[in-house]
Amino acid sequence: MSDMSGPPFRADHVGSLLRPPELLRARAEHQAGRLSTEELRRVEDATIRDAVRMQQEIGLQGVTDGEFRRGSWHMDFLYQIGGVAKTEQTLRIQFRNEGGPVEAALGGFRIGRRLSLDKTIFAEDFGYLKSVAPAGTVAKLTIPSPSMLHYRGGRAVIDQTAYPEMDAFWHDLAEV
């Protein structure tokens, strides 16, 4: 049995890392149309490399991209499932941090047809992460649980003609 009194202790990171200022600036510039998608991707690549290096330096064996390519940890994934379409509706949720209350505006969606997996979601992003993950580490990617698709609107966002019975929805969701 190994000595657990000293580092590296068993630790994992799950989810988002705080976005570096240069990434936040690049996202704002891209959204305003002043930065190309390719230029944004270069900034994302650089900040992901830095985040992976930091995780390795502190002794984590599993490294993530910090979700630096995502605006929302779960919605960017869910929107890519076949049958899920963005809507103009916004769900506002309030969080608290050390500065006080913070409001997040989350995009809405509608399930208008049977669910399908038309491509491997985040395959390119994961490929990049694996390419910069140092030897001795494991690349990890956060994905939402299947129930998140139902949680964000329930039956009200699921078209009755696509899914007259919810058993079929749950079956297709499990398949996806």
N, C-alpha and C positions, 0 to 999 in steps of 0.2 A: 504494500500500500504506500502511495506517495505521501510525502510530508505536505500537508495543506496549511501549514502555519505561515508560509511566505508566498509571495507572488510567483507565477500568475494564479490568482484565485479564479475559480470557475465563475464566469460572468458572461452574459449575453446582452446584446442590445436588440430591441424590437422596435421598429417604427421609425418615425422621422427624426432627423437631426435638425437643429436650428439652421436656417438658411443663412449662408454667409452674405454680408452686404453686397459683394460684387454680383452674386447670383440674384439677389432681390432687385438690384439695379438693372441687370440684364433682362430679367423677366418683365419689368416695367417698360423698358425700352422696346422690347419685342411686342408687347401688348399695344404700345402706342404706334407701332409700325416703323420704328426707327432702327430696329436691329433685326437682321434676317434670322430665319430659323436655323441656318447653318452656323451663324455667329453665336446664337444662344446655345446651340449644342456644344460648341467649343468651350464656352464658359461653364456649362454643366459638366462636361468632361473634366475640366481642370479642377473644379470644386469637388467632384466625386473622387478624383485621384487623391486630393488633399484629405478628404474625409476618410478614405480607406487607409491612408498612411497613418493618420491619427489613431484610428482604431487598432491598427497593428502595433503602433508604438505603446499604447496603453495595455497591450497584452490580450486583446480580444482574439479569439480563435475564429469567430464568425464575423465577417465584415459585410456591411450593407452600403448601398449608395445613398443612404440617408433620405431616400425618396426625393432627391433633388430635382428629378425630372417631372415631378407631380405637383399639381396645384392642390389636390385633395388626395389623401392617402388611400381612400377607398373609391371615390367617385370616378377618378381617372381610369380605374380598372373596370368598374361596373358599366360605364358608358361603352366599353368595347365589346360587351356581350351582345351577340345578335339578338334583335328584338327589343333592346333597350334604347330609347331615344331621349335626348335632352329636351327639356321644356323650358319655358320662360319663367316658371315658378321658382321661387327661392325660399328655402327653409332657413330661418335665422335661429342660431343657437348661441347661448351665452356661456362663456368660460371665464375662469378667473386665473390670473397669474399674479406675480409679485407686484405688478403695477395696478391691479384692480380688475374690474370686469372688462372682458373683450368679447365683441360680438363677431361671430363667423357667419357668413352668408354662403350657404351650400346650395348648389344647383339642384333642380328637380329633374325627374325623369318620368317616362311613361313606358309601360311594356305593351307594345301595340301588336306584337305577333309572337309566335312560339319562340322560345329561347333557343339559341344555338351558339356554338363556339366555332366561329368562322376562321380564327387564326390563333396562334399562341400569343396570348396577351403579355406584353412586356418582354418578348423574346430578345429583341435587339438591345434593350436596356440591360437585361440580365447578361447577355453576351459581353457587353462592354464591362460590366462589373467584374465578371469572371476574368477578363483580360487584364485587369489592373489589380486583382486580388493577389497578394504576395503568396509565395510558396508557404505551406504550413497553415494557411487560413482557408476558410470555407466561405464562398459567396452565398449570401442570403437575400431574399426578396420578400417584402411584405405583400400579402394578398388578403383581401377581406374574406371573412367566412361567408358561405352561401346565404346565411340568414340575413346578412346586411342588405341584400337586394329586396327582401320582403320588409325588413325593419324600416326602411326609409319611406314607406308610403302605404304598405299593406295592400289590401284588396283594392283600395281606391285607385291605385296607379296601374292596375292590371286590367287590360281590356277584356271584357266579358266574352267577346267573340273568340279571342285567342285562347282563353282559358275559362270555359263555362264552369268547370270543376277545378277546384284548387289542387286536387291530387295530381292532376296532369302538370300543373305548374311546378309543384315540388319535385316530381319525377324529372322534368326537364332541367330544373335548376341543379339537381344532384348530378345529372349527366354532364352539364356544363362544368 
